[in-house]
Amino acid sequence: MGKGFPMSELSSASPVMIRNVLKLSRRFQLDPDGFSSRVKVLRSLAFLMEIGIPRNAIDQFFCSCPGVLRFGVEDRLKPLLLEFEDMGFGEDLVRKEIVREPRILSMELGELSQCLELLKTLKCREPIKENIFIEGAFRVGFQVKIVPRYNVSCNDYPCVK
């Protein structure tokens, strides 16, 4: 076998399964070394459907954030969603935000909580802080990762003068 079949996957695969993979690879002219990565993508797609992401939104994943499909389900995607749940964000909110911005799934474990902690420590007036969090903590926590600083103008906040 080539480098496309990690030992962890080979140890749980039966000889019949390996033979079938090789047979299908040859039949459809697929590189057997790349078969494992294709299986990972299929598992990621199945996971997205399991958590209720609509099919048309999954199609958008291919365009906007195809790298997410390479992430492992058990070692990356599930722990990330569990972290969001542990932070108090409901499944519906998380699903809605993922559909809106698929790059959320590319966040590292602990990254959202660090971003939110940073935002909570902002030294600014309360109306400014309220305006920053107006779209909700989940969204602003992700946005702070993309837009590293806020441009606060006195014209935007007349009460600050």
C-alpha positions, 0 to 999 in steps of 0.5 A: 500500500502507498502513503494514502492508507494510514496504518490506523485505517489499515488496522481496522480494514479487512482484507476483503475491504482492501481488495474491494478498494483496490478493485474500485480504484482500478475500475474507476481509474482512481489512484489508490494512494489518494483513496483515503483522502477521498474517504475523509471528504465523504465522511466530512460531507456526511457529518455536515448533513448529520448536523443539519446543514442543508444540501445547497449550503454544502455545495457552497462549502466546495466554493467558499471553504473547500479545505473544511472537507479535509478535516477529520470528523472525529478529531476536528469537527466533532470536538469543535462543535462540542466546544461551541456547545460547552460555551453555551451556543445552541445547535440551531445558532451554530448551524445557522452561523456555519451556513452563513460562514463556513470558515467557522469550521476552520477555527482551531479548538479554543480559538473562539473562546480566546477571541471572546475573552479578548473582546470581553476585556476591551477597555471601551465605553459600554455603548461601544461594547454593546454595538460590537456585540449587537449581532451576537457573541458567536458571530463577533467572536468569529469576526474578530479572528478575520478583522483583527481590530475595530475602527471606532469613529466618534461619528459612529457613536455620537454619545461618545463625544 
